[in-house]
Amino acid sequence: MSNAARLETGYLLRQLQRGEILSMPQSRPMPGIGPRCHELRINDSSGTWRVVYRIDKDAIVILEVFTKKTGKTPKGIIATCRIRLKEYEDAGK
């Protein structure tokens, strides 16, 4: 990820932390992963990056960061996000 893409990612995450709701083209919902889960879309000179996250009352939980190379999110990424989300929820109990 280039420096410009990292700066854009940080800027978008800061907006989320402040309670702003992002929509297309910056973010899209990912209900297949879980409730309140979304995907940030970062275009970079080296490719397209995705940051899968969940919005909680007190945190933005980052589940995965990856380079997107196809139209659909790979099943392995979705599975990893679901596992991490469950681990996060279990740790909070």
N, C-alpha and C positions, 0 to 999 in steps of 0.2 A: 504494500500500500504506500503510495507516494505521500510526501509531506502535506501536499494540498488536500489529499483525500483524508488524511488523519485529522487535519484541521476542520474539514467539513463534518466529519463524524463527531468530533468533539463539540462542535457548534450545535449540531442536531440533538445530541444527547443532553446538552445543557438546556435546550429548549424543553425537552421532555421533563427534565428535573424540575423545571419551573412550572410544570403543569400544563404546558401548551399541548394541544392535540395536533399531531402531524397527519397529513393525508397524502395522497398521490400528488406528485411523483416521489416525494421523499420517503413515504412510509405506506405500507399496506398491511391490513390485518392478516393474521395467520391462525385462524380458529382451529385448524387441524392439529396444531401443537398444543393449544390450551387457551383458556379464557384470558383476555387482555394481552395476548401475544401478538406481536407485530414484527415486521421486517423493514429495517432501514435500507434504503437503496442509495448506494454511493457509486457514482460513475467516476472512473479514474482512467488515466492514459494507459495504464497497464491492464485494464479490465474493469469488470463490474463487481463491486463488493457488496456483501449483505451482512447486516448485523441483526440477528434475531434477538428480540428482547421482550420482556413482560413488564407491564406497568403495575406496580403495587402502590399502596398508599404512601409508603415511606421510602421507596426505592425503585430504580429502574434496574431490572435483573437482566444481565447480558447472558444469553444462553449459548450463542455461537457466532463466530465471525468467519466468513468464507468467501471465496471468489466464485461468482456464479458464471457458469459456462453454458448452461442450457436454459430453455424456457421454464422448466419446472424445477422446483427445489428438490434435490436428490433425497430419496427415501432415507438414506443413511443419516443425513443432516437432520431430518425431521425426527428420526428415532433418537438420535443423540440429544436433541433439544428436549424431547419428552422425558428422557432419563434424567437429565440435569434438573429439569423442573421438578420432578418427583423428589429427587435428592434434596433440593432446596426446600421444598415444602416439608419433607420429613425432618429436616434439620431444625425447622422452626417450631416443631411440636414439643 
